[in-house]
């Protein structure tokens, strides 16, 4: 999946329209995608509907961070764990 498609799917999941936030959303989407890959989720699983939804939840979690405040929601962690398990089963 190319970066433009990923951005489009994340924006759709967040109900974001227009292009004024594209740069920051793209940056956050790529960061969460890399986090997922580094955690052991396969590229194939990242690109599934559940993978994109998990990535979108992660982007939402870090959308408005305060200084030094980085945390992901329990939903992101739970879905990440499931995607990792499926990735290692393949």
N, C-alpha and C positions, 0 to 999 in steps of 0.2 A: 504494500500500500504506500503510495507516495505521500509526501508531506501535505500537499494540497487536499487530498482526499481525507487524510486524517484530520486536518483542521476543519474541514467541512462537517465531518461526522461529530467532532467534539462540539462545534458551534451549534449544531442541530440538537445535540443532547442537552446543551445548556440553554437552549432557546435564545441564542444570541444572533442578532441580525446585523447587517452592515459590516463594514470593514475596519472601523476605528479601533477595534481591539485585536485585530488579526495578529499583529506582531507579538504581543504579550501572550495571547492564547497559544500561538504556534510554539513559542519558547517553552511555556509550561507543559504543553502536550508532549513535546519532544523530551523534556526532562522526565516526566512521569513514565513515558514509554521506555526510556533508558533504565529507569529505576526498576521497572517490571522485568526487563530483559536481564539486568544484573541480578535480580532476585531469583532467576531461574525459570521465568515464564518464556516459553518458546515464541519466536516470531509468529508462527502459525496461530498460536493461542491469543497473542496480542491482537491479531487481526480478526478474530471472531467477534460476533455481536457482544458476547459477554466480556471479551477483552476490551473492546472499545468502550463499553459502558463502565467497566472498571477504571479505565484510563480517564474517562470523563469525570467520574467521581473523584479521582485523584486530582485532576485539574481544578475542580470545584473546591476541594479541600485546601488547596494552596493559592487560590485566586486572590484573596485579600489577606495576605500575611502581615502580621505586625513584625516589628524589628525583633529578630531572634526567635520568633514563634513559628515553628514548623511542626505540624502534626497532621496525620492522616486519620480519617474517621475509622471507626470499627468496621463499617461496611467495606471500605477499601481494603482493609487488612484481611477480612474474611474472604472476599472475592479473589484477592491476590493469592492467598493460600490455596484456594480451589484451582485456580489457573496453573499454579506451580505444580500441584499434584497431578493434574491432567497432562502437563508438559513432560513430567518425568515418567509417566505411564506409557507415553507414545514411543 
